[in-house]
Amino acid sequence: MTASNPAAAAKPDWSLAGLRFGALLALPVLPGMIAFGVAVGATAARKGFSLVDSILMNALVYGGASQMVAMEVWPDRITLASLAALALLTATVNARMLLIGASLRPWLGPLPSWQAYPMLHLSTDPGWLIAMRYRAEGGNDAAVFLGASLLVWAAWMAATTAGYLMGALVSDPRRIGLDLVMPIFFAAMLVPLWRGRRRAFAWGIAGAVALATEHLVSGWWFVVTGAIAGSVAEGFADE
């Protein structure tokens, strides 16, 4: 988006029609988000969270993949080293939010802070994809982003709560495939981002490095190494 685009400098609109339209656009992504939320809720139950803890985490943290990773690697004994490793891992998983927030700035930047910043808490990968596609087609109603994000958030809260209640009854969530939900969800999220084989080069590098790390190093360090390798590869591809 460039400054020469008149829509780039226009203050976003607000309308009830936009709110409804955003919710309508979000409907196709709900099955994947619900499945992912069920997996996160079941993991919280398996890790010994109370129902209240799970609800508060999902409402206030609302980190999706980073919540799953944090719960999986949460140490039995808290030390400064374990907390530093946990912080690095979750920061790496959430690093994409820096780019998501930056990409929303040209559109939502003209809004007052009290309107723009609360919406950022609701930012998710599917909500962002919906909003940016709508924006690329010339739309300028910020309520579309809010409507899509609110529906996704509501579905997330319902799914994680249901997953928690289900997880408390399932001793091994892997037996019903809940451990596959996160990788399948993110693989599906790559589809709208496909920009030809040139972009796939960086994805392939990230995947290969992550797989090699997973085989060589215990824990979730493959997330860090895969992300760094993919970012560097994409930088060279852009050049």
N, C-alpha and C positions, 0 to 999 in steps of 0.2 A: 504494500500500500504506500502510495507516495503523496506528498503534499499537494500535488497538482490535482488529485482526485477530490472533487468538492465534498464527497461524502466523508472524507477523512477528517475534515475540519468541522463538520456539522455536529451540533450537540445531539446526542441520541434522543429519540422519542420515547414516550411511555404510553402504553395503552392496554386496556383489558383484553382487546383482541390479540395483541402481541403476546400477552401472558398465556392465553388459551392456545395460540398457535405454537408457542414454544413447548408447551406440554404435549401437544399433538405430535410435534417432531420427535419428542423424546420417547414416544411409545415403542418404537422398534428396538431400542437399546435396553428396555427394561428386563427382558428375559435373561440376558447375560449379566446385568447388574444384580438381579435377584439371586441368580445362581452363585455369583461371587459373594454376595452378602451372606447367604446361607453358610458358605464355607467359612467366612470370617467369624460368624456367630458360633458355629460348631467348634471352631478352634478355641475361642474364648472359653467355652464351657469345658473343653478338654484340658485347658491350662489352669482351671480352677478359679476363674473370674466369677464373681457374683453376677446375678442378672442386672442389678443396678450399675455395677462397674461396667458391664458390657454396654448397656444403653448409654451411659455417660461418655464412654470412650468413642462410640460410634457417632454420637451427636456432636461432641466438642472437638475431638481429634479429626474424625472424618478423613482418614488418610488412606483407606483402601489397602493397597498392596503393602504400604509401609507398616500398617497395623498387623497384617498377617506375618510379615517378616519379623517385626519386633516381638510378637508373641512366640514365634518359633524359636528365636535365639535368646529369649529372656533368660538371664543367668540365674541359677539356683542361689548363688552367693554374689551379692552386689559388691563390686570393687570399682575403683576409678578406671582401671584398664577395661573392664567389661562394659562399663557405661560409655567409655570413649569409643569402643568398637561398635556398640549398639548405635550410638549417635552418628558415627560415620556411615554405617550401613543404611540407616533410615534416611539420612540426608542424601545419600546417593540415589536411593529409590525415589525420593521426592524432588530430586534436582530438576526434573522435567517441569515442575510447577513454576520455576523461575522463567522458563521460556513461555509457558502458558500465560503467566501474568504479563510478561512483556508484550506478547502478541495482542492482548486485550487492551493495552494502554491506548493505542491510537483511536480505538472505538469508544471505550468507556472513560478515557481520561478527562473529557470535558465535563463529566458529571461531578456534582459536589462529592466530597469525600464520604459523607455519611450515606450516600447512595452507592458509590462504587466499591468501597472496601468491604462492607458486609457481604456483597455478592461474591467477592473473591473467596470467602470461606466456603462457598458452595461449589467452587470450581472442581470439576472432575474431568477425566479424559473424554468420556462420551459427551458430557455437556459442552465442553469446549469445542469438540469436533462439530457438533450440531450448530453452535453459535457462529463459528468461523465460516462454515459453509453458507449459512444464511447471510452473513456479512459480505462474503465474497460475491454473492448474487445481488448485492446492492441494498440489502436491508439495513435499517438504522434504528430499529425499535429495541431498546435495551430490555424491554419486558420479555422478549423472546428468550434471551439468555436466562433471565430470572425464572420464567415459566418452566423451561426445560430443566434447569438446575433444581428447582423446588420439587418437581415430580421425581427426579432421580434420587434426591435426598430422602423423600418420603418412602420410596420403594426400598432404599437402602436400610432405613430404620426398621421397616417392617420385616425385611428379609433377614437382617442380622439378629433381630429378636427371635424370629421363628427358627433360625439356625441354632441359636443358643439353646432353645427349648428342645429342639431335635437332637442337638449334640449331647445334651445331658442324658439322652436315652440311648445314644449310639456309642458303644465303647471304643470302636475303631472306625472313624470316619472314612478311612481309606478303603474299607470294604465296600462302600457305596460310591466311591470315586470322588469324594469331595476334595481330595488332594490334587485332583487334576483341573479343578475349576480355574485356579489362578493362571496357570500357563495357557489354558485354552482361551480364557477371556482376553489376555493380552495379545495372543496370536490373532484373534479375531479383530482386535483394535487396530492391527497393522493394515487391514484391508483398505480403509479410506485414505491411508497415508501413502499408498503405493504410487510412486512417480516414475516407474520404469526400472530397468535392470541396473542402471547406474546407482540408484539409491540402495538397491538390494545388496550391493557390494559391502556397504558398511554394516548392514544387518547381518550378513553372513559372517563378517569378521567378528562382530560382537558375540554372535552365537557360538562360533568356534572357540573363541577365547574363554567364554563362560563355561562351555562344556569341558575344556581342558582343565580349567581351574577347579571345577567341581570334582574331577577325578583325582586331582593332585593335592588339593587342600580341603580339609574338613570345614564345615560351616557354610556360611552364605557369602563368602568372599567372591564367588563367581559373579555376584551382582555388581560389585565394585569394578572388577577387572573387565567384565563384559561391557559395562557402560563406558568406561574410559577408552577401551579399544575401539568401540563403535564410534565414539565422538571424534577420536583422532582420525579414524579412517574416513569419516564423513567430511572432516576438515580438508583432508587431501583431495577428496572427490570434488569438493566445491572449487578448489584451486584449479 
